[in-house]
Amino acid sequence: MKPKHIFLRKPAILLSLCILFISSFMLTAASAEEKVSAPKPPSINFVESQGTIGATIHFTVEGLKPGAPAKLLWETYKGSYKIEGVYTFIGPEYKREIPVLATGTADQSGNWIGSFAVPKGFGGDHTVYVRQNNQVVAQNSLFIAPTFHLSPESGPVGTEITVQAEGISYATMESNWQLTYDNKMTGLLSAVSTNGTATAKLRAAGPAGTHTITIFHGYLGMPYMNYTEAPTAYLPVPSFTFKVTDEAPLKQNEVEAQPKAAGGGVVLPALKHKTGVTASLSRTSGQVGELVTLKASGMPASKKVDLVWHTMEGSRVSGNGFAEKIKPLGTAQTDKNGSLSYDFPVPDDLGGVPHLIEIKVGGETYAEAQLAITPSIVKMTPSSGPAGTEITIQIKGVGWTEYDNAYYLDYDNAYMGYMCGFNSQGTVTFTVIASGQPGYHIIDLYPGLYRGKQANPDVYVAPQLTYGADHPGSAIPAIRMGFEITE
């Protein structure tokens, strides 16, 4: 009976297996058909592996909704310097922006092929987004490399040399650059408030012949020498040559014209005036001793007016601290119409941020004005002599905040050290020992940053060669001098 029982079950088993095989085949075929017909997820790819500012980048977007418009978005940042109050420097800060880079329409296959020019701004990694139907559907990253150019390429000692850079990044490891002249540290290049664009200035120095200018990167404030082994090895280290010609040197002994402070400078409290009272100065800034005229109207008639000068005194390193002080600037008399005109010299005091002037009658403030003191060269003696001569230099109008209380000294484009003007109330006196071969040697004082709350990147206690447009807080000029070494 057992063999008979097995024989009767075989047709049912075979039928079940056949049905299972057919079902499995149909499911596999349906799954394969689904995979073939499923739309590709949107994606964007670039033909060029990287770019520079202004370069053309070609792209292909796939998987878009056919016939529908699309946009390309560019992720970037806008830079500025953060200052707390009037005197505390915090550091660079960056605000994210996503402008439209290009617009187009997907074809009937869902593809969009196009190109765009890399916009002016910060370099480094940028995320490019594809948006369709108000949704981001794809993204990819593109690296923008910085570029550097030098001009001119030759000239006598004292020739102003400009290094122009574009596409400097905002990233900590990519934002700090250092320039060397004949293998000596000269100063820093920054591009925070100028959004990746830097203009550095220095002067030609040394004997007639070829001199090297190299631009390194290093977030600790000094050139990182084995840069090919650094995490930022992808960044360039450009090197240029400058030929010093055997012509008469371009001698200077002056303070440069006042540049522009980054982002318009520090924001000061608004001036207060009583209703109907106006006050103005003939100049908003000046060197110690220069004449200023104060005019006011709408004041009480035929009254004595006290002019009060606000300043700071103390030191941030002595441990004694510092505080605001007020001093008499002078007295004046209003006429029968309530107007006055008063002449006074720019006080011998701290430079940097403007000083407040109060215009008072009977102890009551009727109006306010602001006056900034700019640097000046008081003396440089002697101006020539043999190597080893001690040169004494005195400067007035040095500031007191963390971003304008110091100057940084280069001798023949070699950074020597810094000086502070706060403890000495704006006056700085220092000595330099003349060195080098007979001829004209340049002595330059550059603005810089004394200290800040952000430690990295380290941009402190060093000459800032990009002071012309990217120095925070105050408009600090460079000071140009020179010494003739005789036989």
C-alpha positions as CSV (number, residue, x, y, z in Angstrom):
1,M,0.0,0.0,0.0
2,K,2.9,2.4,0.7
3,P,4.2,2.5,-3.0
4,K,0.7,3.2,-4.2
5,H,0.3,6.1,-1.8
6,I,3.5,7.8,-3.1
7,F,2.5,7.3,-6.7
8,L,-0.8,9.1,-6.2
9,R,1.0,12.2,-4.7
10,K,3.5,12.8,-7.5
11,P,1.2,14.6,-10.0
12,A,0.2,17.1,-7.3
13,I,3.8,17.8,-6.4
14,L,4.8,18.3,-10.0
15,L,1.9,20.6,-10.6
16,S,2.8,22.7,-7.6
17,L,6.4,23.0,-8.6
18,C,5.4,24.0,-12.1
19,I,3.1,26.8,-10.8
20,L,5.8,28.0,-8.4
21,F,8.4,28.2,-11.2
22,I,6.0,30.1,-13.5
23,S,5.1,32.5,-10.7
24,S,8.7,33.1,-9.8
25,F,9.6,33.7,-13.5
26,M,6.7,36.2,-13.9
27,L,7.7,38.1,-10.7
28,T,11.3,38.3,-11.8
29,A,10.3,39.5,-15.3
30,A,8.0,42.1,-13.7
31,S,10.8,43.3,-11.4
32,A,13.2,43.6,-14.3
33,E,10.6,45.5,-16.3
34,E,10.1,47.9,-13.3
35,K,13.9,48.5,-13.0
36,V,14.1,49.3,-16.7
37,S,11.2,51.7,-16.7
38,A,12.0,53.5,-13.3
39,P,13.2,57.1,-13.9
40,K,16.8,58.0,-13.0
41,P,17.2,60.2,-9.9
42,P,18.3,63.7,-10.8
43,S,22.0,64.3,-10.9
44,I,24.4,67.1,-11.9
45,N,28.0,66.6,-13.2
46,F,30.7,69.0,-14.3
47,V,33.0,68.6,-17.3
48,E,35.8,70.5,-15.6
49,S,37.2,69.1,-12.3
50,Q,37.7,72.6,-10.8
51,G,37.7,76.2,-11.9
52,T,38.9,79.7,-11.1
53,I,37.0,83.0,-10.8
54,G,35.6,83.9,-14.3
55,A,36.3,80.5,-15.8
56,T,33.6,78.8,-17.8
57,I,32.2,75.6,-16.3
58,H,30.1,73.2,-18.4
59,F,27.5,71.0,-16.7
60,T,25.0,68.3,-17.5
61,V,21.8,67.7,-15.4
62,E,19.9,64.4,-15.9
63,G,16.7,63.0,-14.4
64,L,14.7,66.3,-14.4
65,K,11.0,66.6,-15.2
66,P,10.9,66.9,-19.0
67,G,10.0,70.3,-20.4
68,A,10.0,72.0,-17.0
69,P,12.2,75.0,-16.0
70,A,15.1,74.5,-13.6
71,K,17.6,76.7,-11.8
72,L,21.2,76.3,-10.8
73,L,22.0,77.7,-7.3
74,W,25.5,78.7,-6.1
75,E,26.3,78.4,-2.4
76,T,28.7,81.1,-1.2
77,Y,29.4,83.4,1.7
78,K,29.7,87.1,2.4
79,G,32.5,88.1,4.8
80,S,32.8,90.8,7.4
81,Y,34.7,91.5,10.6
82,K,32.9,91.3,14.0
83,I,33.8,94.0,16.5
84,E,32.2,94.0,20.0
85,G,31.5,97.5,21.2
86,V,34.2,99.9,20.0
87,Y,37.5,98.3,20.9
88,T,37.1,94.4,21.2
89,F,38.0,92.5,18.0
90,I,36.2,89.2,17.7
91,G,37.3,87.9,14.3
92,P,36.0,87.2,10.8
93,E,32.4,86.1,10.3
94,Y,30.6,84.8,7.2
95,K,27.0,84.8,6.2
96,R,25.7,82.1,3.8
97,E,24.2,83.2,0.6
98,I,22.6,81.1,-2.3
99,P,22.2,83.2,-5.4
100,V,20.8,81.9,-8.7
101,L,23.7,80.9,-11.0
102,A,21.8,79.9,-14.2
103,T,18.3,79.1,-15.4
104,G,17.2,76.7,-18.1
105,T,14.6,74.1,-19.2
106,A,14.9,70.4,-19.3
107,D,14.5,68.7,-22.7
108,Q,12.0,65.9,-23.4
109,S,14.5,63.4,-22.0
110,G,14.8,65.3,-18.7
111,N,18.3,66.6,-19.5
112,W,19.7,70.1,-19.2
113,I,23.1,70.9,-20.7
114,G,24.6,74.3,-20.1
115,S,27.5,76.4,-18.8
116,F,28.2,79.3,-16.4
117,A,31.0,81.6,-15.5
118,V,32.4,81.2,-12.0
119,P,31.1,84.3,-10.1
120,K,33.5,86.7,-8.4
121,G,33.7,85.9,-4.7
122,F,35.3,83.4,-2.3
123,G,37.1,80.4,-3.7
124,G,37.3,76.9,-2.2
125,D,34.6,74.3,-2.2
126,H,31.1,75.4,-3.4
127,T,28.0,73.4,-3.5
128,V,25.9,73.8,-6.6
129,Y,22.2,72.9,-6.3
130,V,19.6,72.1,-9.0
131,R,16.1,73.3,-8.2
132,Q,13.0,72.3,-10.0
133,N,9.4,72.9,-8.9
134,N,10.7,74.9,-5.9
135,Q,12.6,71.8,-4.7
136,V,16.3,71.0,-4.6
137,V,16.5,67.8,-6.6
138,A,20.3,67.4,-7.1
139,Q,23.6,68.8,-5.9
140,N,27.4,68.5,-6.5
141,S,30.5,70.3,-5.3
142,L,33.0,72.3,-7.3
143,F,36.4,73.6,-6.1
144,I,37.5,77.1,-7.1
145,A,41.2,77.6,-6.9
146,P,42.8,81.0,-6.0
147,T,44.9,82.9,-8.6
148,F,47.6,85.4,-8.0
149,H,49.2,88.1,-10.2
150,L,52.1,90.4,-9.6
151,S,52.8,93.8,-11.2
152,P,55.1,95.4,-12.2
153,E,57.9,92.9,-12.7
154,S,60.8,95.4,-12.5
155,G,61.7,98.8,-11.2
156,P,64.2,100.6,-8.9
157,V,64.3,100.3,-5.1
158,G,61.1,101.7,-3.6
159,T,58.9,100.7,-6.5
160,E,55.4,99.8,-5.3
161,I,54.6,96.2,-6.1
162,T,51.0,95.0,-6.1
163,V,49.9,91.3,-5.7
164,Q,46.4,90.8,-6.8
165,A,44.6,87.6,-5.7
166,E,41.1,86.2,-6.6
167,G,39.3,83.2,-5.2
168,I,40.8,83.1,-1.7
169,S,38.6,80.8,0.4
170,Y,36.7,81.7,3.6
171,A,37.6,78.3,5.2
172,T,39.9,78.4,8.2
173,M,42.6,76.2,6.5
174,E,42.4,78.2,3.2
175,S,42.0,81.8,4.1
176,N,45.3,82.8,5.6
177,W,48.2,83.6,3.2
178,Q,51.8,84.8,3.9
179,L,54.1,86.7,1.5
180,T,57.9,86.3,1.6
181,Y,60.4,88.5,-0.1
182,D,63.8,86.8,-0.7
183,N,62.8,84.1,1.7
184,K,61.9,86.5,4.5
185,M,58.5,86.9,6.0
186,T,57.0,90.2,4.8
187,G,53.3,90.1,5.8
188,L,49.8,88.6,5.5
189,L,47.2,88.6,2.8
190,S,43.6,88.6,3.8
191,A,40.3,88.7,1.9
192,V,37.6,88.7,4.5
193,S,35.5,91.8,3.8
194,T,36.5,91.8,0.2
195,N,35.0,88.4,-0.3
196,G,37.9,86.5,-1.7
197,T,39.7,89.3,-3.5
198,A,42.9,90.6,-2.1
199,T,45.2,93.5,-3.1
200,A,48.5,93.4,-1.3
201,K,51.1,96.2,-1.5
202,L,54.8,96.2,-0.7
203,R,57.9,98.0,-2.0
204,A,60.9,96.7,-3.9
205,A,64.0,96.3,-1.8
206,G,67.6,95.0,-2.1
207,P,70.5,95.3,-4.5
208,A,70.0,95.4,-8.3
209,G,69.1,92.0,-9.7
210,T,66.4,89.3,-9.4
211,H,64.4,89.0,-6.2
212,T,61.8,86.3,-5.3
213,I,58.3,86.8,-4.0
214,T,56.5,83.6,-2.8
215,I,53.1,83.3,-1.3
216,F,52.5,80.5,1.1
217,H,49.5,79.4,3.1
218,G,49.3,78.4,6.8
219,Y,46.5,78.9,9.2
220,L,48.8,79.5,12.2
221,G,50.0,82.8,10.7
222,M,53.4,81.7,9.3
223,P,54.2,79.9,6.1
224,Y,53.8,76.1,6.2
225,M,56.9,74.9,4.5
226,N,56.1,71.2,3.7
227,Y,52.9,72.3,2.1
228,T,52.9,69.3,-0.3
229,E,52.3,67.1,2.7
230,A,49.6,69.3,4.2
231,P,45.9,68.6,4.2
232,T,45.7,71.7,2.0
233,A,48.3,70.4,-0.5
234,Y,45.8,71.1,-3.3
235,L,46.3,74.9,-2.8
236,P,48.9,76.6,-5.0
237,V,52.1,78.2,-3.7
238,P,52.8,80.8,-6.4
239,S,56.3,82.3,-6.8
240,F,57.3,85.4,-8.8
241,T,60.5,87.2,-9.6
242,F,61.0,91.0,-9.4
243,K,64.0,92.6,-11.0
244,V,65.4,95.6,-9.1
245,T,66.9,97.9,-11.7
246,D,70.0,99.9,-11.2
247,E,68.2,103.3,-11.2
248,A,67.8,106.0,-8.6
249,P,65.7,104.7,-5.8
250,L,62.1,106.0,-5.2
251,K,62.6,107.6,-1.8
252,Q,59.6,108.2,0.5
253,N,59.3,109.6,3.9
254,E,55.5,109.9,4.4
255,V,52.3,108.5,5.7
256,E,50.1,107.1,2.9
257,A,46.7,108.5,2.1
258,Q,44.1,107.1,4.5
259,P,42.6,103.9,3.0
260,K,39.1,102.5,3.4
261,A,38.2,100.6,6.6
262,A,36.7,97.2,5.9
263,G,32.9,97.3,5.7
264,G,32.9,101.0,6.4
265,G,34.6,100.6,9.8
266,V,33.5,100.4,13.4
267,V,29.9,101.6,14.1
268,L,30.0,104.4,16.6
269,P,27.1,105.7,18.8
270,A,25.0,108.3,17.0
271,L,25.8,111.9,17.8
272,K,23.3,113.8,20.0
273,H,22.0,117.3,19.2
274,K,19.3,119.3,20.9
275,T,16.5,120.3,18.6
276,G,17.5,123.1,16.3
277,V,21.3,122.8,17.1
278,T,23.8,122.0,14.5
279,A,27.6,121.4,14.8
280,S,30.3,120.6,12.3
281,L,34.1,120.3,12.0
282,S,36.1,121.6,9.0
283,R,37.7,118.2,8.9
284,T,36.7,114.8,10.3
285,S,40.3,113.6,10.7
286,G,43.8,115.1,10.9
287,Q,47.3,114.8,12.1
288,V,48.4,116.1,15.5
289,G,48.8,119.9,15.3
290,E,46.7,120.5,12.2
291,L,44.1,123.2,12.5
292,V,40.4,122.4,12.9
293,T,37.5,124.8,12.9
294,L,34.4,123.9,14.9
295,K,31.1,125.7,13.9
296,A,27.8,125.5,15.7
297,S,24.4,127.2,15.5
298,G,21.1,127.2,17.3
299,M,22.9,127.5,20.7
300,P,21.9,129.9,23.5
301,A,22.9,133.4,22.6
302,S,25.9,135.2,24.1
303,K,26.9,132.3,26.3
304,K,30.2,130.8,27.3
305,V,30.6,127.3,25.6
306,D,32.8,124.6,27.0
307,L,34.3,122.1,24.6
308,V,35.0,118.7,26.1
309,W,37.4,116.1,24.6
310,H,36.8,112.4,25.2
311,T,39.7,110.0,25.1
312,M,41.0,106.7,26.7
313,E,43.9,106.2,29.1
314,G,45.5,103.1,30.5
315,S,46.9,99.9,29.2
316,R,45.5,96.5,28.4
317,V,48.7,94.7,29.3
318,S,49.9,96.4,32.5
319,G,47.1,94.9,34.7
320,N,45.9,98.4,35.6
321,G,43.2,98.5,32.9
322,F,41.9,101.5,31.0
323,A,39.0,103.8,31.1
324,E,37.4,106.8,29.3
325,K,38.7,110.2,30.3
326,I,37.4,113.7,29.6
327,K,39.6,116.8,29.2
328,P,38.9,120.4,28.4
329,L,39.5,121.2,24.7
330,G,38.8,125.0,25.0
331,T,36.1,127.6,25.6
332,A,34.2,129.7,23.1
333,Q,31.5,132.4,23.1
334,T,28.3,132.3,21.1
335,D,27.2,135.5,19.4
336,K,23.8,137.1,19.7
337,N,22.4,134.6,17.2
338,G,23.6,131.6,19.1
339,S,26.4,130.7,16.7
340,L,30.1,130.1,17.2
341,S,33.3,129.4,15.4
342,Y,36.3,128.0,17.2
343,D,39.7,127.1,15.9
344,F,41.9,124.5,17.6
345,P,44.8,122.2,16.8
346,V,44.3,118.5,16.6
347,P,45.2,117.3,20.1
348,D,48.3,115.2,20.8
349,D,46.4,112.0,21.6
350,L,45.5,108.5,20.5
351,G,44.7,107.8,16.9
352,G,42.4,105.1,15.5
353,V,38.7,105.5,16.2
354,P,37.3,109.1,16.4
355,H,37.2,111.1,19.6
356,L,34.0,112.5,20.9
357,I,33.7,116.3,21.4
358,E,30.9,117.6,23.5
359,I,29.7,121.2,23.1
360,K,28.3,122.3,26.5
361,V,26.6,125.4,28.0
362,G,26.3,125.5,31.8
363,G,27.2,121.9,32.0
364,E,24.5,120.8,29.6
365,T,25.4,119.1,26.3
366,Y,23.8,120.9,23.3
367,A,25.7,119.1,20.5
368,E,28.4,116.5,19.7
369,A,31.1,116.0,17.0
370,Q,33.8,113.4,16.2
371,L,37.4,113.9,15.2
372,A,39.8,111.1,14.3
373,I,43.6,111.5,14.7
374,T,45.7,110.1,11.9
375,P,49.3,109.0,12.1
376,S,52.2,111.3,11.4
377,I,56.0,111.0,11.3
378,V,57.4,113.4,13.9
379,K,61.1,112.6,13.3
380,M,63.5,110.1,11.7
381,T,67.1,110.8,12.6
382,P,69.5,110.4,11.0
383,S,68.4,109.7,7.4
384,S,71.8,108.4,6.3
385,G,75.0,106.9,7.7
386,P,77.1,103.7,7.6
387,A,75.8,100.2,8.5
388,G,75.4,100.0,12.2
389,T,73.9,103.5,12.6
390,E,71.2,103.7,15.2
391,I,68.0,105.3,13.6
392,T,65.5,106.9,15.9
393,I,61.9,107.2,14.7
394,Q,58.9,108.8,16.3
395,I,55.3,108.4,15.2
396,K,52.2,110.1,16.6
397,G,48.5,109.2,16.2
398,V,48.8,105.5,16.9
399,G,45.5,104.0,18.1
400,W,44.4,102.1,21.2
401,T,41.8,99.4,20.2
402,E,42.7,95.8,19.5
403,Y,42.7,96.5,15.8
404,D,44.5,99.8,15.6
405,N,46.9,100.1,18.6
406,A,49.9,98.7,16.9
407,Y,52.2,99.1,13.9
408,Y,54.3,96.3,12.4
409,L,57.8,97.0,11.2
410,D,59.4,95.7,8.0
411,Y,63.1,96.5,7.1
412,D,63.8,95.7,3.4
413,N,60.6,93.6,3.5
414,A,61.7,91.5,6.4
415,Y,59.3,91.6,9.4
416,M,61.2,92.7,12.5
417,G,58.5,93.3,15.2
418,Y,55.7,95.4,16.4
419,M,55.0,98.5,18.5
420,C,52.1,99.7,20.6
421,G,50.8,103.2,21.1
422,F,48.2,102.9,23.8
423,N,50.4,103.1,26.9
424,S,52.2,106.1,25.5
425,Q,48.9,107.9,24.5
426,G,49.4,107.6,20.7
427,T,53.1,108.4,20.5
428,V,55.6,105.7,19.5
429,T,59.4,106.1,19.6
430,F,61.6,103.2,18.5
431,T,65.1,102.5,17.1
432,V,66.4,100.5,14.2
433,I,70.0,99.6,13.5
434,A,70.9,100.2,9.8
435,S,72.1,97.1,8.1
436,G,72.9,95.9,4.6
437,Q,75.1,97.1,1.7
438,P,75.5,100.8,0.8
439,G,72.4,102.1,-0.9
440,Y,68.8,103.0,0.0
441,H,67.0,100.7,2.4
442,I,63.2,100.8,2.9
443,I,61.6,101.0,6.3
444,D,57.8,100.3,6.3
445,L,55.2,100.3,9.0
446,Y,52.0,98.4,8.3
447,P,48.7,98.1,10.1
448,G,47.8,94.8,11.6
449,L,45.6,93.1,14.3
450,Y,46.9,93.0,17.8
451,R,44.6,90.3,19.1
452,G,41.1,88.9,18.8
453,K,38.7,86.4,20.3
454,Q,39.0,83.9,17.4
455,A,42.3,82.1,17.6
456,N,42.2,80.4,14.2
457,P,43.3,81.4,11.7
458,D,46.1,83.3,13.4
459,V,46.1,86.7,11.8
460,Y,47.6,88.5,14.8
461,V,50.8,90.5,15.5
462,A,52.0,90.6,11.8
463,P,52.0,93.2,9.0
464,Q,48.7,93.2,7.0
465,L,49.7,93.8,3.4
466,T,46.0,94.0,2.4
467,Y,45.3,97.0,4.7
468,G,44.0,99.1,1.8
469,A,40.5,97.6,1.8
470,D,40.4,94.7,4.3
471,H,41.6,96.2,7.7
472,P,38.7,96.1,10.2
473,G,37.5,99.0,12.4
474,S,39.7,102.0,11.4
475,A,41.2,103.2,8.2
476,I,44.9,102.8,9.1
477,P,47.5,103.9,6.5
478,A,50.9,102.4,5.9
479,I,54.0,104.6,6.8
480,R,56.8,104.7,4.3
481,M,60.4,105.6,5.2
482,G,63.9,104.9,4.1
483,F,67.6,105.1,5.1
484,E,70.7,105.7,3.0
485,I,73.6,103.5,4.0
486,T,76.9,105.2,3.1
487,E,80.3,103.6,2.5
